[in-house]
Amino acid sequence: MIMNKRASEKTVRFTLYILCVLLIASAGCIQPAQETGTMNLQLDVFPNPVYMGETTSLTATLENNAKKTYRNIKIEVFDPGQFGAINCPSLSKRELKPFGVADLTCSFRAPMIDKERVVYLGVSASFDSSLNAVQPVEIISEEEKKRREMTGKMESKPRIYSYEDESISLTIEFSENLPIVARPTEQYVYFTIKNKGDGLAKINSFRVSGLPMQCDIPNEFEPIKDEFQKIACKLSPRNVNYLSVDNIIVNIDYTYEITRTIPVTIRK
């Protein structure tokens, strides 16, 4: 009688699962996709609920909905909860092209329990990417500045500029409004990197070139909340007789990690 009841419950669960998939329902059958910029990580467990001592399968799907290729993809279970992993190797891919998909499938055995409980499986997905910025900078001589002021043609441009991708942002802030005037007084430019997604960002390298400058770049970037330490660079503009246009070129390589959890019900 008990065996028939359990078999009947399994049949009902399977039927509900199929209907849930076909109707894309949100009744706890499949966890809705959660988005970090344009990288989506979705978790699915079947069967769920699962009986103690039985096996359930987890599928983690990473979707790249961007128009860029991400590198060094890795998906792994970082928290198996109270489950014992039967087969759960991490998934590694060299790259994930635009609109590509990467899947990790794992099997778990439900532990023996004294009463029904809900446990959580945790999955992480990491990838490498780059944020590149080219900021044009106009440089004028002091004589040209005076000439423009006398003729009423001295127009100041903003001193703060921003660049971003799906995961991080970069702010370039000059100590004075542009254009830069080539003169002996010290002038600076500051770079601030922020995490704009809901994952964890790790800055692997920061490179700046183009306009001559002396920068104090940290060996390691330590975030405070969502913002990394500010980078200060002393500008060394070339001597100009009239005016010139130079570029500040910034290249940031980083690793980004997103994590998701999904609840699983274990029954006796």
N, C-alpha and C positions, 0 to 999 in steps of 0.2 A: 504493500500500500504506500509506504514511504517512498520506495523507488519509483513507483508510477507517478507520485506527486512531483518528485524532483524532475523526472523526465518531461512531465507536462510543463513545468516551470521553464525548463530549458527551451522547449519548443516555442513557448510564448515569447521568451526573451529573444530568440533568433528571429521570429516573425516581426517583432517590434523593431529590432535592429534594421532589418531590411527595409521596412516601411520608413524608418527614420532617415536612412541614406537616400532613398528614392525621393522623399519629400523635402530633404534638406531641413529637417526640423531642428529645433533648438531645445529639445526636451532632455538634454543631458546625454544624448547618444554619442554625439561628436562634439568636441570642444571647438567653439568658433575660432576661426583664424585670428591671431593677434598680430598686429603689424608694427614693424620697426622701420619707418621710412618705406622702403619698397622690398624688404626681405620679410617674408611671412613664415612663421613656424606654427604648424598645426599638429596636434596630438590626437590620436585615436586609440582606444583600447577595446578589444573584443575577445571574449565576452566580458561584459561589465553590466551587472554584478558577476562575480566569479565565486565558486564554492571552494572552501578550504581544501588544500591538497590538489586542486586542479590547476590547469595551465591556462594562462591568458596571454594575448599578444598585444604588444604596443607598436604602433607605427607613427614615426615622426617624419613629417614632410616639410622640407624647406623649399620655399618658392621664391625665385628671383624675378620680381616684376619690374625691374629697372631696365634701362637701356644701356647698362654697363656690365662688364664681367667682373665678378668677385673671385678672389684667389684663396687657395689654401682652406677649403671648406672642411669643417669637422663637426660632426653631430655625435653626441654621446649621452648616455644616461649618467647624470651626476648624482642622483639620489634614487636608489631602488626602493626606498621606503622599507617596508617589512617583508618585501618579496625576496625570494632567492632566485637569482638570475640563472636561467638554464643556458641561454645562448644570447649574448648581447655584446658583440664586438662594436667598437666605435666605427663610424663611417668617415672616410677621408676622401676628398676629391681635390684634384689640382686646381680646378676652376669650376665656376658655375656661370654659364653664359646667360645673356638676357633671356628672360622668360623660361629659364631652365628649372628643373626640379631635382631634388636629391631626397632619397628616402632611406630611413633607418628602421629596420624591423627587429624586434626583440621578443623573446618568450620568457615568461616568469611563472613560477609556481607559487600559488597562494599559500601562506603559512597556516598552521593549525591554530585555531582561535577558540575561545570559550563563549564568545558572543559576536554578533554581527558588528563590523566596524568599517570605517572609511579610511583608506590610506592614500597617500599621494606618491605619484611617480614624477621625478624631475628630469628634464631633458635640457641640454644646452646645445647651441649651435654657434660656431664662431667662423669668422671669415676675415680676410685681409682686403684692404682697399686703399685708395689714395685720394687726397684732396689737393688739387693744384690751383694756384691763383697767379694771375699776371696783373699787376697794378701799374698802369702808366703814371709817370711822375714828371711834371714839367719843372725845369730848373732855369732860373733866370739870374742874370747878374744884378748887382745893386744899382748899376746905372740904368738897366732896363726897367727895374722896379720904379725908380724915380721918374723915368720918362713916361711910364704908364700912368703914374699918379698925377703927373702934370697935365696929361691929355685926357684924364678921366677914363682911362681904359684899363685900370688895374682892377681885375675881377678876381675875388677870392673864391676858391673852390673848397668843398668840405674836406675836413681832415680825417674823417672816419669812413672806412669802406668795409663791406662785409661780403664773405663768400661762404657757400655751404654746399653740402651734398645731403644724402639721405640720413647720415648718422652724426656728422660733426659740423661745426661752423668755425670760421676763422674771421676775426676782426683785425683790421689793419688801422692803427691810429697814429697819426703824425702829431708831433708836439705843437705844430703851427698849421694854420690853414695853407693849402697849396695855392700858388706854386711855391716851391722851395727857392729861397734866395741864397745864392752861393756867397757865404760870408763867414768870418772867423768864429762867430758865436756857435755854441754847441746846439745841435738839433738832433732830435731822436724820432724813431718810429717804434711802435709797440705792437706786438702780436699776441692775440689772445685766442686760445682754442677752447671751444665748449662742446660738451656732449649734448646733442639735441634729440637723441632717441631715448628709448626706455631700457637700453642695455648698458653694457660696460665698455668703455673705450680705452684702449691702451695705445699710446703714441710710441711708435717704434723708431721713427726718425723725423727730424725737422730740418729742412735745408732751405736756405735763402740765398739768392744770387741776383746779379744784375747791378743795380745801383750800389756803389761801394759803401760798405758800412762795417762796423765792428759790433758783433753780437755776443751776448752772454746767454748761450744756449745750454740748458741743464742736461746732464747726462741721463737723468730719468725724469719723466714727467709724472708728478703726483697731483691727482685731482682733489680739489676741495668742493664737495658736492658735484656739480656738473661742469666746473670750470678748472682748467689747468693753470699753472703758474704763468704769469705774464712774462714775455720775452722782450727785453729792451735792447735796441740796437742804436748805436751812435752813427749818425749819417756822416759821410765824407763825400759830399758832392764834388764833382769835377769842376775845375775852374772853367767858366764860360765867359765869352766875350759879349754874348747877346742872350741867347736862350738855347736850350736843348731839351729833348724828351728822352727819358730813360725809363726802364722798367724795374720793378721789384718782383722777382719771381720766387714763389714759395711752393715747396713740395712737401707734403705731409703724408707719411706712410703710417697706417694704423691697423690694429686688429680690433674687431668689434664682436662682442659676445651677447647673445640674447638667451634667456632662460624661460622655460614654461613648465607648469605642473598640471597634472590632470588627476582628479579624484577617482579612486576605484573602490567599489564596495565589495567586501569579502563576507560571504555568508557561511554558516555552519552546514 
